[in-house]
Amino acid sequence: MNLPNKLTVLRVIMVPFFVFFMLTDVGGAANKWIALALFVIASLTDMLDGKIARKYHLVTNFGKFMDPLADKLLVCSAMICLIPLGKLDAAVVIVIIAREFIISGFRLVASDNGIVIAASYWGKFKTVFQMAMIIVLIADFGGVFDLIGTVLIWIAVALTLISLADYVWKNKQVLTQGGM
């Protein structure tokens, strides 16, 4: 297993620990900071594994499958954890997760038709803003950061919808092939 794939697996392994510290009181006040550190480290592995894989030509089928799955597990788990903490509205999380299901289904149909749908810049921007939003919401510094968190939520939702429209528009042929 190459380094990018190991980083992806590490990210998946970090998710349950992140969720544990987000939703329990085992570490007291430190839980928030432990969860935040885990999320930031996991987010950085997302950026790092892709750069290494492309630079050193270490792109694998495992990586193509697991990297986006690991991202979805991390981001969706974090957003779900933020709902009971009152930091993120369930409607926002539903919109974002629905987009992930739609794109995953779209990619599955495309794959069945021999079409590979690569990640777009809109999708990458969406992920960056979702991760930034999650970091600000977990840190919960208050004051102006509450406004920054709100702005990041709206930007993340907008980019979620824009990236969905972009994927569908650029790949609409997927919906017309194979008897759909």
C-alpha positions as CSV (number, residue, x, y, z in Angstrom):
1,M,0.0,0.0,0.0
2,N,1.5,3.3,-1.0
3,L,1.7,6.5,1.2
4,P,-1.3,8.3,-0.2
5,N,-3.5,5.2,0.4
6,K,-2.1,4.9,3.9
7,L,-3.0,8.5,4.6
8,T,-6.5,7.9,3.3
9,V,-6.9,4.8,5.6
10,L,-5.5,6.9,8.5
11,R,-8.2,9.5,7.8
12,V,-10.9,6.8,7.9
13,I,-9.5,5.4,11.2
14,M,-9.5,8.9,12.7
15,V,-13.3,9.4,12.1
16,P,-14.6,7.3,15.0
17,F,-12.1,8.9,17.4
18,F,-13.2,12.3,16.2
19,V,-16.8,11.4,16.7
20,F,-16.1,9.9,20.2
21,F,-14.5,13.2,21.3
22,M,-17.2,15.3,19.7
23,L,-20.1,13.4,21.4
24,T,-18.8,12.4,24.8
25,D,-17.6,14.1,27.9
26,V,-14.7,11.7,28.7
27,G,-12.0,14.3,28.4
28,G,-14.1,17.2,29.8
29,A,-13.4,20.6,28.2
30,A,-10.4,19.1,26.3
31,N,-12.8,17.0,24.2
32,K,-13.5,19.9,21.9
33,W,-9.9,20.6,21.3
34,I,-9.0,17.0,20.8
35,A,-11.8,16.6,18.3
36,L,-10.7,19.8,16.6
37,A,-7.1,18.6,16.4
38,L,-8.2,15.2,14.9
39,F,-10.4,17.0,12.4
40,V,-7.7,19.4,11.3
41,I,-5.1,16.6,11.0
42,A,-7.6,14.4,9.1
43,S,-8.4,17.3,6.8
44,L,-4.7,17.9,6.1
45,T,-4.2,14.3,5.2
46,D,-6.9,14.8,2.5
47,M,-4.9,17.6,0.9
48,L,-1.6,15.7,1.3
49,D,-2.6,12.3,0.0
50,G,-3.9,13.8,-3.3
51,K,-0.8,16.0,-3.8
52,I,1.5,13.0,-3.2
53,A,-0.5,10.7,-5.4
54,R,-0.5,13.1,-8.3
55,K,3.1,14.3,-8.0
56,Y,4.6,10.8,-7.7
57,H,2.1,9.1,-10.0
58,L,0.8,6.9,-7.2
59,V,-2.9,7.1,-8.2
60,T,-4.6,3.8,-7.6
61,N,-8.1,2.4,-8.0
62,F,-8.2,2.0,-4.2
63,G,-7.3,5.6,-3.8
64,K,-9.9,6.8,-6.4
65,F,-12.5,4.9,-4.4
66,M,-11.5,5.4,-0.8
67,D,-10.3,9.0,-0.9
68,P,-13.7,10.6,-1.7
69,L,-15.3,8.1,0.7
70,A,-13.0,9.0,3.5
71,D,-13.7,12.7,2.8
72,K,-17.5,12.1,3.0
73,L,-17.1,10.1,6.2
74,L,-15.1,12.8,7.9
75,V,-17.2,15.8,6.8
76,C,-20.6,14.2,7.1
77,S,-19.7,12.7,10.6
78,A,-18.6,16.1,11.7
79,M,-21.7,17.9,10.5
80,I,-24.0,15.3,12.1
81,C,-22.1,15.7,15.4
82,L,-22.6,19.5,15.2
83,I,-26.4,19.2,15.0
84,P,-27.1,18.0,18.6
85,L,-24.5,20.6,19.8
86,G,-26.8,23.3,18.3
87,K,-24.0,24.5,16.0
88,L,-25.5,23.4,12.7
89,D,-29.1,23.2,11.5
90,A,-30.2,19.7,10.4
91,A,-31.6,21.2,7.1
92,V,-28.1,22.4,6.1
93,V,-26.7,18.9,6.9
94,I,-29.5,17.2,4.9
95,V,-28.8,19.4,1.8
96,I,-25.1,18.7,2.0
97,I,-25.5,15.0,2.5
98,A,-28.2,14.7,-0.2
99,R,-25.7,16.2,-2.6
100,E,-23.1,13.6,-1.7
101,F,-25.6,10.8,-2.3
102,I,-26.7,12.2,-5.6
103,I,-23.1,12.6,-6.9
104,S,-22.2,9.2,-5.6
105,G,-25.2,7.7,-7.4
106,F,-24.3,9.7,-10.5
107,R,-20.7,8.4,-10.4
108,L,-22.0,4.8,-10.0
109,V,-24.2,5.1,-13.1
110,A,-21.4,6.7,-15.0
111,S,-19.0,4.0,-14.0
112,D,-21.4,1.3,-15.2
113,N,-21.4,3.1,-18.5
114,G,-17.5,3.3,-18.6
115,I,-17.5,7.0,-17.8
116,V,-15.2,8.4,-15.1
117,I,-16.4,11.6,-13.4
118,A,-13.4,13.4,-12.0
119,A,-13.7,15.8,-9.1
120,S,-14.3,19.4,-10.3
121,Y,-12.9,22.6,-8.9
122,W,-16.4,23.4,-7.6
123,G,-16.4,20.2,-5.6
124,K,-12.9,20.9,-4.3
125,F,-13.9,24.4,-3.2
126,K,-17.0,23.0,-1.6
127,T,-14.9,20.6,0.5
128,V,-12.5,23.3,1.5
129,F,-15.3,25.6,2.7
130,Q,-17.1,22.7,4.4
131,M,-13.9,21.9,6.3
132,A,-13.3,25.5,7.2
133,M,-16.9,25.8,8.4
134,I,-16.6,22.7,10.6
135,I,-13.3,24.0,12.1
136,V,-14.8,27.4,13.0
137,L,-18.0,25.8,14.4
138,I,-16.1,23.3,16.5
139,A,-13.6,25.9,17.8
140,D,-16.6,28.1,18.8
141,F,-14.5,31.2,19.7
142,G,-17.6,33.4,19.9
143,G,-17.9,37.0,18.9
144,V,-17.0,37.7,15.3
145,F,-16.3,34.0,14.8
146,D,-20.0,33.4,15.1
147,L,-20.6,35.6,12.1
148,I,-17.7,33.9,10.3
149,G,-19.2,30.5,11.0
150,T,-22.6,31.7,9.7
151,V,-21.0,33.1,6.5
152,L,-19.1,29.8,6.0
153,I,-22.3,27.8,6.4
154,W,-24.0,29.8,3.6
155,I,-20.9,29.6,1.4
156,A,-20.7,25.9,2.0
157,V,-24.4,25.4,1.1
158,A,-24.1,27.6,-2.0
159,L,-21.0,25.7,-3.2
160,T,-22.7,22.4,-2.5
161,L,-25.6,23.4,-4.8
162,I,-23.3,25.0,-7.4
163,S,-21.1,21.9,-7.5
164,L,-24.1,19.6,-7.8
165,A,-25.5,21.6,-10.7
166,D,-22.0,21.7,-12.3
167,Y,-21.6,17.8,-12.0
168,V,-25.1,17.2,-13.4
169,W,-24.7,19.7,-16.2
170,K,-21.3,18.5,-17.4
171,N,-22.3,14.9,-17.2
172,K,-26.0,14.9,-18.2
173,Q,-25.2,12.3,-20.8
174,V,-24.9,9.8,-17.9
175,L,-28.6,10.1,-17.3
176,T,-29.5,9.4,-20.9
177,Q,-27.2,6.4,-21.5
178,G,-27.9,2.8,-20.6
179,G,-31.6,3.0,-20.7
180,M,-32.1,5.6,-18.0
